[in-house]
Amino acid sequence: MSAPHPSHATPNINVPLFWPALMAAEMTRQGLELAARNVRFLEEETRLHGGLKPRLATAHTVRLKLRTLSLCDYSDEGADELPTLVVAPYAGHTSMIADYQPGQSLMQTLRAGGLRRLLLTDWHSASLDMKDFDVDQYLAELLACVDDLGGSVRLVGLCQGGWMSAMLAARFPDKVRALVLAGSPIDTQAGNGPLVRMVHDSPMSFYEELVASGGGLMPGRYMLAGWKNMHPEQHYVQEHIDLYEHIEDPAWVRKAEAFDRWYENPLDLPGRWYLQVIEQLFKHNALARGRFVGLGRRLQLGDVRCPLFLLAGESDDITPHEQVFAAEQLMGSREVHKRSVPGGHVGLFMGARTLQQAWPAIAAWLARQGAVRAG
């Protein structure tokens, strides 16, 4: 007869993972609450800054796995309708922005809004053998997804995924039955946001040197530093103060962990793709001016004639609303809906208020577009 198990197993204290927790427990036992709080704070700091890995919140299957992306399928089994493909941003962060956490997820909101055949591009971080991939490579694989879904879709483009969606709709207008652009830079020189000024003021040699230092890639850690430097007081001072003040609040810590699971894990980008986007789209505004060549054709946004829905943030300093709403004049769509919502850029895709107040109406609008079809 085996001996009974002790009610409280003793962890192996030789494993470094246990050291901060054991130290905090011992300090608390000895009445050193302040010191224990400091240890818990340091432990959580480590977790928040690279110790947590991104993950999509909602159950799904992978329909396709391509070199640049996985096509994630959130559809109901047997759903028979025109597919809705959400094109997540490929701008340095993972597609978790579209499926953030349970109860705060764009994919869940769209499903609840009646879209039963729903998919998401989950972009891959670039490896060194992808350093020479350009925009055409990404358009071609996005096209492969559309064709695999039957050749006709409703597209929802988020941020940089929006100009990719607009390119596809201009290149193959018969394949896109409806188009949503949310926080998408279509006219990249409209408005007066900090990115507009930075791209204008920085020579191409600056970006070329960044890519060269990354061995041909644009490292995600560089972009993360750049985003933080847009609001340095928040990221280098205030967020650490906030964590220390709330370290004893489990709900607050869980919320911080969910955000940093996404924010602190940037993707690497192919250097050729990155430099092409900076020079042609942001410096020369080639897409808005009808000068961008995609998959062998000069793209004309006027060829986009499907129903169009534009969503912008009132205080978006990444993509000012002028850059989004410019699509109304540049595209050939007869049916155009525009909506501006309070808040900044990230809130457009995973802000609780916008998910509750704006996206259900967009989902209903999408559900009305196109006929039911099989395949």
Secondary structure as the mmCIF struct_conf table of DSSP 4:
data_model
#
loop_
_struct_conf.conf_type_id
_struct_conf.id
_struct_conf.beg_label_comp_id
_struct_conf.beg_label_asym_id
_struct_conf.beg_label_seq_id
_struct_conf.end_label_comp_id
_struct_conf.end_label_asym_id
_struct_conf.end_label_seq_id
HELX_LH_PP_P HELX_LH_PP_P1 SER A 2 PRO A 6
BEND BEND1 SER A 7 HIS A 8
HELX_LH_PP_P HELX_LH_PP_P2 ALA A 9 PRO A 11
TURN_TY1_P TURN_TY1_P1 ILE A 13 ASN A 14
BEND BEND2 VAL A 15 VAL A 15
HELX_RH_3T_P HELX_RH_3T_P1 PRO A 16 PHE A 18
HELX_RH_AL_P HELX_RH_AL_P1 TRP A 19 ARG A 29
TURN_TY1_P TURN_TY1_P2 GLN A 30 GLY A 31
HELX_RH_AL_P HELX_RH_AL_P2 GLU A 33 THR A 46
HELX_RH_PI_P HELX_RH_PI_P1 ARG A 47 GLY A 51
BEND BEND3 LEU A 52 LEU A 52
BEND BEND4 ALA A 57 THR A 58
STRN STRN1 THR A 61 LYS A 65
BEND BEND5 ARG A 67 THR A 68
STRN STRN2 LEU A 69 ASP A 73
HELX_LH_PP_P HELX_LH_PP_P3 SER A 75 ASP A 76
TURN_TY1_P TURN_TY1_P3 GLU A 77 GLY A 78
BEND BEND6 GLU A 81 GLU A 81
STRN STRN3 THR A 84 VAL A 87
BEND BEND7 ALA A 91 HIS A 93
HELX_RH_3T_P HELX_RH_3T_P2 SER A 95 ALA A 98
BEND BEND8 ASP A 99 ASP A 99
STRN STRN4 GLN A 101 GLN A 101
TURN_TY1_P TURN_TY1_P4 PRO A 102 GLY A 103
STRN STRN5 GLN A 104 GLN A 104
HELX_RH_AL_P HELX_RH_AL_P3 LEU A 106 ALA A 112
TURN_TY1_P TURN_TY1_P5 GLY A 113 GLY A 114
BEND BEND9 ARG A 117 ARG A 117
STRN STRN6 LEU A 118 TRP A 123
HELX_LH_PP_P HELX_LH_PP_P4 HIS A 124 SER A 127
HELX_RH_3T_P HELX_RH_3T_P3 LEU A 128 MET A 130
TURN_TY1_P TURN_TY1_P6 LYS A 131 ASP A 132
HELX_RH_AL_P HELX_RH_AL_P4 VAL A 135 ASP A 148
TURN_TY1_P TURN_TY1_P7 LEU A 149 GLY A 150
BEND BEND10 GLY A 151 GLY A 151
STRN STRN7 VAL A 153 LEU A 158
TURN_TY1_P TURN_TY1_P8 CYS A 159 CYS A 159
HELX_RH_AL_P HELX_RH_AL_P5 GLN A 160 ARG A 171
HELX_RH_3T_P HELX_RH_3T_P4 PRO A 173 LYS A 175
STRN STRN8 VAL A 176 ALA A 182
BEND BEND11 GLY A 183 GLY A 183
BEND BEND12 ILE A 186 ASP A 187
TURN_TY1_P TURN_TY1_P9 THR A 188 GLN A 189
BEND BEND13 ALA A 190 GLY A 191
HELX_RH_AL_P HELX_RH_AL_P6 PRO A 194 ASP A 201
BEND BEND14 SER A 202 SER A 202
HELX_RH_AL_P HELX_RH_AL_P7 MET A 204 SER A 213
TURN_TY1_P TURN_TY1_P10 GLY A 214 GLY A 216
STRN STRN9 LEU A 217 MET A 218
HELX_RH_AL_P HELX_RH_AL_P8 GLY A 220 MET A 230
BEND BEND15 HIS A 231 HIS A 231
HELX_RH_AL_P HELX_RH_AL_P9 PRO A 232 GLU A 233
HELX_RH_PI_P HELX_RH_PI_P2 GLN A 234 GLN A 238
HELX_RH_AL_P HELX_RH_AL_P10 GLU A 239 HIS A 246
TURN_TY1_P TURN_TY1_P11 ILE A 247 GLU A 248
HELX_RH_AL_P HELX_RH_AL_P11 PRO A 250 TYR A 263
TURN_TY1_P TURN_TY1_P12 GLU A 264 GLU A 264
HELX_LH_PP_P HELX_LH_PP_P5 PRO A 266 ASP A 268
STRN STRN10 LEU A 269 PRO A 270
HELX_RH_AL_P HELX_RH_AL_P12 GLY A 271 GLN A 276
HELX_RH_PI_P HELX_RH_PI_P3 VAL A 277 LYS A 283
BEND BEND16 HIS A 284 HIS A 284
TURN_TY1_P TURN_TY1_P13 ALA A 286 GLY A 290
STRN STRN11 VAL A 293 GLY A 294
TURN_TY1_P TURN_TY1_P14 LEU A 295 GLY A 296
STRN STRN12 ARG A 297 ARG A 298
HELX_RH_3T_P HELX_RH_3T_P5 LEU A 301 ASP A 303
BEND BEND17 CYS A 306 CYS A 306
STRN STRN13 LEU A 308 GLY A 313
TURN_TY1_P TURN_TY1_P15 GLU A 314 SER A 315
BEND BEND18 ASP A 317 THR A 319
HELX_RH_AL_P HELX_RH_AL_P13 HIS A 321 PHE A 325
TURN_TY1_P TURN_TY1_P16 ALA A 326 ALA A 326
HELX_RH_AL_P HELX_RH_AL_P14 ALA A 327 LEU A 330
BEND BEND19 MET A 331 MET A 331
BEND BEND20 ARG A 334 ARG A 334
STRN STRN14 VAL A 336 VAL A 341
BEND BEND21 PRO A 342 GLY A 343
TURN_TY1_P TURN_TY1_P17 HIS A 345 VAL A 346
HELX_RH_AL_P HELX_RH_AL_P15 GLY A 347 MET A 350
HELX_RH_AL_P HELX_RH_AL_P16 ALA A 352 GLN A 357
TURN_TY1_P TURN_TY1_P18 ALA A 358 ALA A 358
HELX_RH_AL_P HELX_RH_AL_P17 TRP A 359 ARG A 368
BEND BEND22 GLN A 369 GLY A 370
#
